[in-house]
Amino acid sequence: MRWTGRFEGYNAVALRKDLISGLIVGIIAIPLGMAFAIASGVKPEYGIYTTIIAGILISMLGGSKFQIGGPTGAFIPILFAIVIEYGYENLLIAGLMAGVMLLLMGLFRMGTLIKFIPRPVTIGFTAGIAVIIFSGQVTNFLGLTDVEKHEDFLSNMKEIVDHFSTIHYYSVLTSAICLAVILLTPRILPRIPGSIVALLVSSIIATLFFGDHVATIGSTFGPIPSHLPTFQIPVITWERIQLLFVPALIIAMLGGIESLLSAVVADGMTGDRHNSNRELLGQGIANMITPLFGGIPATGAIARTATNIKNGAVSPISGMIHGVVVLLVLLLFARYASHIPLASMAPILMLVAWNMSEKKEFAYILKTRTSDSIVLVITFLLTVLTTLTIAVTVGLILAVILFMKRMSEALIVAKVLPDPRVKHAKLGAHMVTEGHDCPQISIYTIEGLLFFGAANMFEKSIMDTIHMRPRILLLRMGKVPFMDTTGESNLASLIKHFEKFGGTILISGIQRQPLDVLKRTGLYTIIGEGNFFEHSGEAIDYSLTMLDYAECIGCRHHAFHECSELTDEESQPRVIRTLEARLNRGEVNQII
């Protein structure tokens, strides 16, 4: 996607729409940026810095016209764990390393690969993250004191239970007011961001009536600076790179997934098409630069991107304006933000968690009661009870194993014969019975992927059903779209075994990919070019010319319509000449 293509036909009307949408999204992003930073274990201003710098860069350099970038709820458990274990400075280095990884993913055109992560895995860890965010705000919502924060979910829940007696009713009242205003604002003032109104109302009430009884951003983290952050390069050593490689990789993978999901949502709402590799490049550059100003990792924010579109955004200008709006608020009103109660931030994050929980998708996949349900539940539980790294790794491995199991079970190997009662004597498995099965020709239809998970079953299915050691084995492979080297090896083993007893292998309808594999491995030459046929009918005609006609005399199976004459010794020569002439003329038997 060219830069100029994103602004083709841009005019004053489009600029006005971008100004309005950028202003609205910028206002919404301010409380979210602070809330996400606080929940991640860092100062609120770092979330503001991220919203400004990453927000502008992602819109400017990314692959989606409508993407809004910044800190998101999905990062909270990861960043909080990094801050606790490694410290804030190392979080900056991990974010910078993640930016480099995302940049490389974009350069190596890996944008499409991230989309192959199964939906149950993404929904599972997203729902798990939502639970962690929601439960993490219970302390601020209730105003509990002396609560120690831990990395694991169960320890944090134990802390809440142990300190429940310290509940602070002024904080509960502040939280309740904020929550009520958030829920009521869309009904009364649908075009005004509820989170901003709720923060203002609850902060004013808490300041006027509760005094110093409620903890605020200023009393907990100190005043928010009303100036831009200074540029500073963190000290990067090889030891730190090794130490932070895995955390950085997790940030990069989650950031890539989240940003591309957001871009896909934007495409669905607008009919536009994003450039996934360019999006990764933009995300990478933004996450490389943001830590140099103290900002935390950022990615595409689905809710803010959707809000941007709903408010009439036309181009990436709206995303850049959103960053400028946040910058102006920082410069002009930062000192007032210090008076915001922490209890007012809790309902905002709880609603963010509720909205990102994918509850409908979660319930839908559970109702299917398939292997996807198992992947979903395990990924969700591991995200909540262990770490996102373990959850995603186990979820992906489990999804792959269950997928291979489904594909192996989906492979169909059926012995077939023509049914003269239907048009073109279609081949069917129902025609093969003990009294109706050609002793000299065995025909098998194979449907599905012939890969390592199913290859052994393919060979065994045929070997177990060949009892009479036929002269010809015809494999109909028109519905085998893929074959790997294990599948080829099992096919080679079957051919070797069959030819050991003087049999001949014929293959009909083989697709391009399996044919290329056979040619590369040399099995195509072993089978023989003349033993490959485009149509099954042609292969059956050829098979009938290779019979031991002495065995046909008196045979009562009558598997093919020619058999009625081949069983008659006097009629055989005429039938054989007809078959040979038909093959020489290139006529194809209409059997399918």
N, C-alpha and C positions, 0 to 999 in steps of 0.2 A: 504494500500500500504506500503510494507516494504521498509526501507531505502536502503537495499542492492538491491532490485528489480529495483530501479531507476538508478543504475549504472552497471547493468549486462552487461558484454561484453565490458565495457569501456576500451578504448585504447588510444594510442598516437594520432591517426588520429582524434578521437572524441574530444580529448583535444584541438587540433589545431583549429577545427571548433568552439568549445566553446570560445576559446580565441578571435577569429575574431569577432564572433557575440557579445560577451560580450564587446569588445572594441568599436564596432560601437554603440551599445545601450547605453553604458556609456557616450559616447560623446553626443549623442542625449539627454540624460537625464539631462545633466548639465544646459542648458538654460531653459528647462522645469521646473526643480526643483526650480530655482530662480524665474521664471515667476509665477508659481503657488503660491509660498510663498508671493510674492509681492501683487498679486491679492487677496490673502486671508487676507491681512492687517498685515503681519508680515515681519520681515527682510529676505532678500534673502538667507542668510546663513542657516536659519532654513529649507528651502527647500532642500539645499544641504545635511544637516545632515540627513534629512528624507530619501533622496535617498540612502545614504550610508548604514545607519543602517537597515532601513526597507527593502531596496532592498536585502541586504545579507540575512537577517533572513527569509523573505518570500520565497526566492528561496531555502534556506536550509531546512526549516521546513514545507513548504506548500505542497498541494496535487497535484500540476501540475508541470510537468517536465520543462515546458517552461515559466512559469509565471514570469513576471517582475513587481516587486512592487515598489511603491513610491508614492509621492504626485500626485494627478490627478485633472483635471479640474472639475470633478463632485463635489468635496468637496468645491470648491471656495465659492459659495454663503453661505453655511452653516458655514464654518470657519470664513468668514468675518463677518457674523452676530454675531457669538459668541464673536469674538474679540471686536467688537463695544460695545456689551451689557455687556460682563462679563470680558473682558481683556485677555491678552496673557497667564498669569499664569493659569487662569481658563480654557483656551483652552487646555493646557497641561493636566490638570486633567480630562477634558471631554474626551480627546483622550485616556488616560490611562483607564478610566472607559469603554469606547467603546471597548478597547482591552480585558478587562475582560469579557464583554458581548459576544464578538465574540468567546472567548475561551470557554465559557459556551455553546454557540450554537454548537460548534464543539463537546464538550464532550457529550452533550445530543443528538447528531446526528440530528441536525436540518438543515443540509446542503441541504437536498432535499426539505424542506418546503419552503425555500426562492425562489426556482425555480417556485413555484406556483403563484407568483405575475404576474398578467396578462401583456402581452406584451404591450398593449396600455398604461398602467400606466407607465411602464419603459420608453417607447419611449416618452411619454408625458412629464415626468419630465426631461428626458435627453435633449430633445429639448428646454425645458424651461431654463434649466441650461446653455445651449449653448447661448441662447439669452442674459442671464444675463452676462455671461463672455464677449461676443462680445461687448455688449453695455458698459460694464465697462472699456473697453480699449480705447474707443473713446477719453476720456480725455487725455491719454498719447499719442495717435496717433496724435492728433491735438495740443498737447502742451498747453492745456488750464490751466490757473492759477487761484488760489483762489477757486477751486471747492471743495465744502464740500461733503463728501461721506455719504450716508444714507443707511439704511437697505433695503428700498423698492425701486422698480424699477422706479415708476413714479416720485418720488422725485429726483432720480439721473438723469432722463431724463430732468427734469425741470432745474436742476443745469447746465447741458450741454447747454441747450438753453439760459439760463440767462447769461452764461459766454462765449458764442460762439464768442463774439467780442474780447476775449483775445487770439484768435488762434495765434500760434507761428509757423511761416513758416519754420524756421530751423528744428523744430521738425517734421513738416509734411514732409519735404524733407528727413529727416533721416528715418522716417517710410516708405516712399515710396521706398527709396533705399533698405531697408531691405526686404520689401514685394516683390519687383521685383527680388532680388537675390534668395529669397526662392522659387519663382515660376520658375525661370530659371535654377537653379542648377540641379534639377532632369533631365532636358533635356540635359544639357551640361555635367554634371558629375553625372550620375545616382547613383553611389555607394558611394557618399559623402553626409553626412547629410546636407540638405539645410539650416537648422536653424543655424548650427555652422558657415557655410560660410557667411550667411547673417549677423550674429552678428559681425563677424570679419570685414567684408567689411564696414558695416554701422558705426561701432565703430571707425575704422581707419579714415574714411572720416570725421565723426563728430569731432574727436579729432584734425585732421590736419586743417580743414577748418572752423569749426563752433566755436571752442574754448569753452568758458564758456556759450555760448548761449543756449545750450541744457542740460537739467537736466540729471544727470547720477545716477547710483546706489550709488556711493560714495557720491555725493553731497546731495542725498536725505536720505539715510539710514546710511551713514558712511562707512568706508572701511570694506571689508569682511575679517574676521580673517583667517590667513593661518595656522590654527592649529585645532586639534580636540576639540569638545565641552567638557566641564567638566560634570561629572556625578552629578546630583542634584535631590533629591527627593522633589517634591512640597509639600507644606503644605496642607494636606487633612483633612478636618473636616466633621462631619456629615451634617452640614448646607450646605457646598459646594456640598456634594454628592446629597442632596435633590434638590439643586438649579440647578445642572447640569445633572440630570438624563435624562430628555427629550432630551437635546442636544446630550448627549452621546448615547442615544438610536438611534437617527437619524443617527449619524455618523456610529454606528455599523450596522444598517440595510442597509444604502447606501453602506458602505464598503463591507458588505457581498454580496449584489446584484452585485456590480461592479466586485468584484473579481471572483465570480462564472460565471458571463457572460464572463469575459475575459478567464477563464479556458475552458468554452464551445467553444469559438472561437478558442482557441489553439487546442482543441480536433478535431474540424472540419478541421483545416489546416494540422494536423499531423496524424490523425487516432488513436491517443493515447486516453486514458481515465483517467480523473483526479479523485481524491478522494475528494469529496466536503466537507466532515466533517474534513478531515485532512487539507484541504485548510483553513477552518475557524479557526482551531487550530493555524496554522502558522500565519494567519493574526492577530489573537488575541495576540499571544506572541509578534509579531513585534510591534503592537500598544501599548502594555504594556511597552516595553523597550524603544522605540523611544522617548517618551516624557521625559524620565529621562535624555536625552541628548539635550533637547530643540527642538526636532523634532515635526512636525505636523502630524496629522493622515494620514495614507497611505492605499492604497489598490492595487489590481491588475490593471495594466494599459494596456488597450486593444491594443492601437496603438504600444506601446513599446514591448508588448508581440508578436504581429504580426511581427514587425521588427526583433525581436530576432529569430523567426522561419525562416523568409525569408532569413536571413543571415547564416543559417546552424546550429543553435543551436542543440545540441544533448541531453544535460542533464541540471540539475539545476546549474551545474558549471558555465554556461554562465551568469546566473543571479547574481551569487556571484562575478564573474569577473567584471560585470558591476558596482557593488557597489565599488569594489576595484579601478577601473579606476577613478570613481568620487572622491574617497578619495585622490588618487595621484594628481589629478588636483587641489583639494582644497589645498593640502600641497605645491604644486609647483607654481601654477599660480593664487592663490586667489587675489593677489594685482592687477593683471591686470583686473580682473572682475569688480572692482570698477569703471572702466572707461566706462562700457557699458551704453549707453543712455537708458533711460526708453522708449523713442520713438522706440527703436529697439526691445524692449520686446513686445510692443503692437501687431505688426503684427503676431508674433509667437503665441500669445494667441488667436488672432482672427482666425487664421487658425485652431488652436486646436478646437475652438468653432464650426467652420464651419464643420470640419471633424467629430465631435462627435454629430452633430445635428440630425443624423438619418433621413435626409431629404427625402430619397427615401422611407424608411419604413413609415415615416409620411404621405407622399403623397399617398402611396398605401392604407393605412388604411382609409384615408379620402375618397378615391375613392369608397370604399366598401359601404359607406353610411349606415352603420349598427350601432348598439348600441356601438360597439367598437369605432366608429368614435366620438361618443359623449363623451365617457370616455377619449379618447385621447385629444380632444380639451379642455375639462374642466380641466384635469390634467395639460396640458400645460399652460393654462391661469392662473390657480391658482399658479403654480410654479413661473411664471413671476411676477404676481401682488400681491401675498401674501407671503407665506413661503412654503418651501418644505414639512414641517410637515402637513400643511393643505391640500396641493395638493395631497400628497400620501394617506392621510387618506380618503379624499373625493373621490379620484379616486378609491381606493379599495372598499369603501362602495358602490359607484355607480356601479362598475363592478359586485359586488356580487348581488346587487338588479336586475340589468339588466340580469345577468346570470339566476337568479331564475325565472325571468319573461319569458325568452326564454325557460327554461326547463319546466315551467308550460304550456306554449303554445305548447310545443313539445309533451306533453302527449296526446295520442290518445286513446279514449274510443269509440269503435264502435260495434254496434250490428251486428252480422253476422249469416249467414246460409250457408250450403254447396251448391256449384255450380256443378251440375251433368255434366255440359258440359266440365269441365276441368279435368285433371288427378287427381286422388285421391279425387275428389269432394272437392277441396280446399274451405275453408270458406272465404266468402267475404261479405262486407257490402252492395254491390250492389244487393244482393239477397233478402234483407229485404225490402218488400213493404207492403202496406196496405192489399193487398190481398194475400200476401205470407209471413206469420209470425206465427210460431207455437204458439198457445195460451197457451201451457203448459210448453214449454222449451224456455228460453231466454239465448242466448249465446253471451258473450261479449269478444272481443279481447282488451287487454290493452297493450299499448306500451309506454315505457318511465319511468322516475323516479317517484316513488310514494312517494313524500316527502311533507313537510309542505307547500311548495309553490303551489302544484298541487293537494293535497289530497282532498280538498273540491270540486274541479271541478270534480274529479273522482267520488265521491259519488253522486254529483248532476246530472252528466251526465247519470248515470244509473237510478237514481230515476225518472228523468224527462222522460225517455223513456220506463219505465215499466208501461204500462197502464192496462194490462189484469191480473195482479197479477198471474204470472205463478207459477207452482208447483216447477219447478227446475230453478235455476240460475247458469249457468256455466260460470266461469271466467277463460279465457285463459291468464295466466300470464307468459308465456315463454319469453316475451320480456320486462319484468320488472326487470332490473338488481339491483335495490336498492329500499328499503322501509325503512322509518324512523318511529318513534313511532306515529307521526301525521298521516301518511298514514295508519298505523295499526289501529289507533283509528277510522278513517273514515271507514275503512273496517269493523271493529267491529260494528259500528253504522249501516252500511248497512245490515250486517248479522242479527243484532237484529231486525231491522225493517222487514226484509224479513221473518224471522222465526216466527214473531208475527202473520203472516197470514198463517202459516202452510207450508211455503216453505222450500226448501232444497238448500243449497249452495254446489256446487261442484267447485273444483279448479284443473286446469290441467297445466302441464309444469312449475310449479313454480321453480325459481332458488334458489340457496343455501342461499344467503343473506336474501331475504324476508322470506324464510322458517325458517331460524334461528330466525328471529324476531318474527314470529308467535309462535314458540315453546317457546321462552323466556317469552312471554307475556301471554301464556296460550290459545291464540285464536286457535292454532292448535288443541288442545284438544276439544274446544267448537265446531269447525267445524266437527271434527271427522276424525281419520286417514283414514277411509274407503272412505272418500269423496275427497281424493287427488289422482290424476291420473297423470301418466307420459305423456300420449298422449291424445289429444282432442277426437280422435276417440273412445278410450276406455271409456272416460267420457260420450260421447254421447250414446254409447251402454247401459251404466248403466242408463242413464236418460230415455231411451226408455222403460226400464223395470219398471220404477216408475210412468208411466203415469196412469191417470184415463182413461181406455180404453173405457169407456162409452162415454166420450167426443170426442173420436177419430172417432166414428161412424158418418159418414156423413160429416166429416170435409173436406173442400175444399182447405185448404192451401197447403197440400202436401209438407211440408218443408223438409222432409227427404225421402230417397228412400223407406224406410219401410212403409211410410204412405199410399201408394196405397193399401197395404194389411190390415193395421191396421184399415182403414176406413170401411173395409168389416167385418162384425160381424162373418162370418163363417171362415175367414182366420186368425182372431186374435190369437187363441190358438197356431196355428202352428208357427206364427211369434214370439210370446212371448217365446215359447220353444226354438226356434233357437237362439234368443238373449241371453237367460239365459245359453244355452249350450256354446255359443261362449265366454261368460264371464268366465265360469267355466274352459274352456280350456285355458284361457289367450290369446285368439286371439284378435288382435287389429283392430278395424275398420280403414280403410285406409284414413278416412277423416282427412285433415290437415288444 
